Amino acid sequence: MGRITKEIEIEGKRAIALFDTGTVHTYIRSPLLLDVPKRTVTRPYRVALGEKEIQVKELCVALGKIEGLEFDAEAVPLEEIGRADGRELDAIIGALTMEKWEIRLDPKKQELDLEGLRRREFTEFLERTGREKHEGRTRAGSGRGKPPR
């Protein structure tokens, strides 16, 4: 598991973020999300975050920038997150956000690989059946239904 701390922008404000492949969700301090609409979770759930256990009751979609490159993230708002690498954290960017934007960590250099975020072109899951492979067609998703035209 890798971790890198970096200054980024969240909702137009400077923030210290920990990029952590060992964390599934993205967490952002509530003061950075004052103007962001929140959605209440129908069935709240518990998550162990560091040495704390939190109950996730709401989510939001936050906008941010890493080195000037825009991204969005479904985030859990928290009053406090804690410290890492001697710095007070404003956000933890988790594996789901990093996977979505193809952000990779280089722990040896303590750098982020932002090639996917720069490229901004992504391939969604496509499945080919035997007949479609033969005919050169692709079927989206589970392989059910009519092939795309």
N, C-alpha and C positions, 0 to 999 in steps of 0.2 A: 504494500500500500504506500502511496506517495502523498506528500503534503508540501505545498508551497504557499507562502504568504506574499500577497501582492496588493499594491494600492490600485483600486479600480474606481469606477463611478457607478452609483446606483441611484436611479431617479434624479439625475443631475447633481448628486452630492458625492464628494470624495468619501471613500470607504476603504477600510483595511479588510481584505478578504482572505480566508484560508481556503485554498483549493485542496480538497481532501477526497481521494478515491475511496477511502474507507467509510465515507458518509454517503448514504443514499440520497437524502433530500437536501435541498438548499434552504438555509436559514438566514434571515435578515433581521437586524434590529428594527423594531417597530418605529422608532423616530424617523427612520429613513423612508418609511412607507406611509406617512400620514395622509397623502393625497391619493393613495392607491386603493381602489375598491377591494374589499375582502369578501370571501365566500365562506359561509359557515359549513363545516364538515358535518354531514348528516349523522355519522357515527364516529365521534372522536376516538382517537387511538393514542396509545402511549409509545414513546420512543426514548431510548436511553441515549443521551447526548453527553459525552464525557462522563463525568461522575454524577450527572443529574438525570432525573427522569422527568420528561415533559409530556403533557397531554396536548396533542394537536387538535385544536378546535376550529381553526380557520386557515385558509390558504389565499394566496393572491398571485397575480402575475406581475413581476417586477421587470423593469427595463434597466439595462446597464450598458457600460462600455468597458472594454479591456483594451488598453493601448489604442483607444479611439474606435475600436471595432464594436458595433452594437450587437447585443444579445438580449434574449428574454429568458426568464426562468420562473417556473412555478415555485413559490417560496412559502415557507412557514414563518410568519412574523413572531419574533420573540423580543421581550423587553431587554434581556441581557443574553449574551452568548458566552463570553469568557475571554481568556487570553491564550495566545499561542506564539511561540518564538519571542516571548517577552513583549508582545504587543496586544493591546485591547482590540478585539475583533468586532467588526460591524456586520460581517457575513461569513457564512461557510458555504462555499459552492460545492455541492455534492455531485456524486457520480451521474445521476440522471441528467443534470444540466450539462455536465462535461461531455457525456455521451451524445446528447442531442446536438451540440455544437462542435463535436469532434475536437474538444480541447484535450490535449495530452500533456502530461507532466514529464519533465526531465529532471528528476531529483538530483542527479549528479551535478548538473549546471545550475540547479535551482531556478529553472526557467519554464515558462509555458510554451508549448507548441500550439500556435493559433492558426495553423494552416487551414483547417476546416472552417474556422470562423472567417478567415480572409476570403476563402473561395466562395462560401455561401451557396454551394450547390450540393445537394444531398440526394442519395438514392434510397428510396423506400423499398420495403420488402416486395419482391416479385417472385412468383413461382411459375415454373413452366411444367406442363404435363408432358407425357411422352409424345402425344400427337402434336401438341403445340411446338415442341422442340423441333420435330421433324418439319413442321410448316413454318417455323421461324416466328411464331406468335408467342405472346406472354400474357398470362392471366394474373391480375392483381390480387393480393391478399391470400385467401385460403385456397384458391383454385376452384371455387364454386362459381356458378353463374356464367354469363356469356363472356367470351374474351373481348378485350377492348378493341375498338376499331380505329 
